[in-house]
């Protein structure tokens, strides 16, 4: 179930109540008149089955609630209610297969903002990858994969393509276009420092065994990127956060960026070029798979081109 909260102009409240009362997938309808001050009006709350949440949001938006008031929707992780259970059973389809488009836009929009936090995580991830390369440590490289925040902007690009959201595409492109070069430059500076202090010997790159997958490009690179992108988008659209960890561990974006920076400092342009190609393949593969997955699931969601920009959370 999802918790719906509507701040409604008094003139719109009756229409909101009528809409929600007529929807079998709605339970626990609560109206608190006159409590809203900015804007002045009422607050209407209800629990909504996920399978009908997108339709309810669209109909409320069409009535102008987003202009004269506000709508928020949050997942309810636990509810003990026979009434809510009956409302969920009254809705068609499986809630896990339902995509709430506005929620998807908001989530990917938040995860694709270029800000100090995003840069910090991406830079730390690349630095961890560099340490993993220098020490030939798979565990450290896997840690870098998990820390990397790059799936957010890639998912946002897929959502932007399907939903024709240029603002979201520009935001995600900026995050990737600035984030990776910045993180790689910091990693290169770190590698230069390690080389100057004797912690890094460029000759060690010739003896890598456990992390050679980072720069060895082949058909499996494309296959893994596509599978990981599809799994990530399914997890994102069905609120299954667990599989996302597997996606982070599967893709070789951050490790490839870290290796390319280390190889550039070492003058190993061959393997460094392979890592750079690996990075491009993974970024493109994840995005393409995300677009295709959303298109396949399009029967569960109709992107609204007129939807408002992704809100801050």
N, C-alpha and C positions, 0 to 999 in steps of 0.2 A: 504493500500500500504506500501511497504518497500523501503527505500532508499539504493540503492546499490552503493558502491564506490570501484573501482578496481584500484590499483596501478600496472601498467603493464609495463613490459619490452617492449621496442619499437618493438622488434621482435614478440611479442605476441599480440600487440594491434589490428592488423587487424582481427585476429581470434576472439578476444573478441567482437569487433564491429559486426562482421558477426553473431556470436552466439546470441547476444542481439537483433540485427535487425530482426532475424528470429523468435523471440519469441513474439507471439501476446500479452502476458501479460506484456510486457515492454513498458514504455512510457518515454518521456522526456530524450532521450539519449543525453548525453553531453560528448564531447571528448576535453580534454585540453592537447595538445601535449607538451612534453618536460618540464613539470613543476616539475616533481618528481626528487629529487636529491639523495635520499637514499631509495630504489635503483633508479638508473637513469632510466627514462622512462616517461610514460604518465599516466594521470589520466582519467578514464572513469567512468561516473556517470549515473545513471538511476533510475527511479521509477519502482519497480517490484511488480506485484500482489502477495500477500502472497501465493495464491494457487500454484504458480509455482516457488516460491523462492527457495525451497529446491532443485528442479531439476536444476535450474540455478546455484546454488552454487556447486552442484555436478559436473556439466559439466565444470565449470570454474576450479574447483580443479583438475579434470582429465587432464586438459591442462597444469598443473604445475604452475598455477598462485600463489598458496600459497608458492611455493618454490622460485620463481623468483620475486615475488611481494607481494601483499597482497589484501585481500578481507574483506570489512566490510559491515555489514547489520544492519540497524536501522529502527525501526517502524516510520512511518509518522502518527502522531495523527490527523492532519487535512490537507486536500488538496482540493482546489477548482480548478478542472480541468476536462473539458469534455473529454480530451484525456485520462487522467488517469482512468476516469470512464469507458470509452470504453474498455481500456485494461483489467480492472477487469472483465467486462462482457464477455470478450472473453476467459476467463479461465474457465475450468470446476470446478465444486464443489463449496463449501462454504469456504470462507477464514477463518471463525471461526473454521472450522473442520480440518484445515491444521496444521500439526506439522512440524516445522522447526528444524530438529534434532540438527544441529550445534548451533542454538540459545538456545535450551534446555540444551545442554551440557555446554555451556558457562554460562548460568544463574545459573544452579544448582551447577556448579563448583565454581562460585563466592560465592554462599550462603553457601557453605559447608567448607570454609577454616577455619582452627583453627587459630585464631588471637586474639589480645586483645579485639577487638570490639565484636566478637562472644562471648568470655568468659564474657565480661562485661554485655551484654544483657541477657545471660543465668543466670548469677549469680544474677543480679537485679531481674529477673523474679522469681527465686527460693526464694529470700528474700521477695518479695511481696507475694508469695504464703504462706510463713511461717507466715507473719503478718496476712494474711487472715485466716489461720488456728487458730492462737492464739486468734484472735478476733472474730472468727466464722462469717467472713464477706464474703459473696458470691461476692460482688462487687470487693473487693480487689483480690480475687482469679481469677475472670474473667480478671481483669487488668493484672495479671501475665500471663495468657494464651496468651493475645494479644502481650505482650512484648517478650515472648519466641521466639528465632530464630531457634528452632529445626526442623521445617518443611523443611528447606533448605537441611540439610544433609540427611534427610529421603527421600526426593524427589531425591537427588543425588544417593542414594543407589538403588532406583528403576530404574533410568536411567542407572546406571552402570550394573545392572543385564541384562536389555534388550539389551543394546548396547555392552555388554561384555567389559566394561571399568574398568580394574583392578585399574588403577590410580585414577579414580574417586571414586571407592568403598573404596580404602585405605584412601583417603582424608576425605570422609564422616565418615568412621568408626573411624578415629582419632579424628575428631571433637566431635563426640558423646561419644567416649570412654574416652576422657580426659575432655570434657566440663561438662558432668553431674556429675562425681565424684568431680571435682573441685568446681562446684557450690554448691553441697550438703555439702562438707566440710566447705565452707565459711558459709553456712546457719546454719550448726551445731554449728560453733563457735559463730555466731550471737545469736543463741538460748541459748547457755551457758551464754553469756553475759547478755541476757535478764533475764535469771533465777537468775543469781547472783545479779542483781540489783532489783529484785522483780517485773519485768514487766511480767514475765511468770511463771505461776503456772502449773506444770505438771498435776495436777488434773483437769485442765480445758479441757483436751483432752477427758475426759469421758462424757462431757456434750455437745458435738458437735451435732448440728442438721442440720444446713444449708449446711455444707461442708462435710457431711458424705459420699457423692458420691465419694470422692477422694480415699477412701480406701475400699469401698464396691465393690468387684469384682463379676461380674456375666455375663451371656450371653450378656446382653446389652452392656457391656464394649467392647466385641469383635465386635458387630454389629456397634456401634458408631465409633470405630477406623477404620473399613473397609469403612464405608460410608464417613467418613471425609477424609481418604486417597484418595478415588476415586474422591471426589469433588475437593480436592486440586490439584490432577494431571490434571483433566480436566481444571481447572482454569489456571493452569500453562502453559499448552500446547495450550490454546486458547487465552492467553493474557487477561484473565478476572480476574483482581486483586481483585475486590470486594468480590467475594465468598471466597477468601482466609481468610478474617477476620473471616467469619463464621467457617471455618475449625479450626482456632486457638482457637476459643471459645469452639468448640465442644470437642476437645481432652484433655485428662487429663494426659499429660506428665509432664509439669513443676509443676503443683500443687501436683502431686503424688511424685515427687522428693523432693519438699519442705516439704511435710508432712512427708515423710520417715525420713528426717533429724531431724525434730522437734520431732518425735516419738522416734527416737534413743536416743536423749538427755533425753527425759522423761522416758525412759525405757519401753515404750509401744511397745513391740516387735510384738504383735499380729496385731494391726492396722498398725504399721509400715511395717510389712511384706505384709499386704494387699495392702498398697500404692506402695510398691516396685513391687509387682506383677502387679498392675494396670499400672505402668510405662512400664514394659516389654511388656504387652499385647498391649498397645497403640503404642509403638515404632514398634513392629512387625506387628501389624494390618495395620498401615499406610503404611509401606513399602510393604507389600504383596499386598494391594489394589492398590498402585501406580504401581507395576509391572503388575498386571492384567489389569489395565486401559490402560497402554501403549501398552500392547499386543493386546488389543481390538482395539486400534486406529492405529495399525501397518499398516493398509491399507493406511494410510495417510502419512506414513513416513517409509523410509528404513534406519535403523541405519547403518552407515558406520564404520566398524571396523578400517579402516585406517585413520579415521578423526584425526586431530591434537589435542593435549591436549587442555583442556579448557583454553582460553586466559584470561589474566587479563583485567579488564575493567577500 
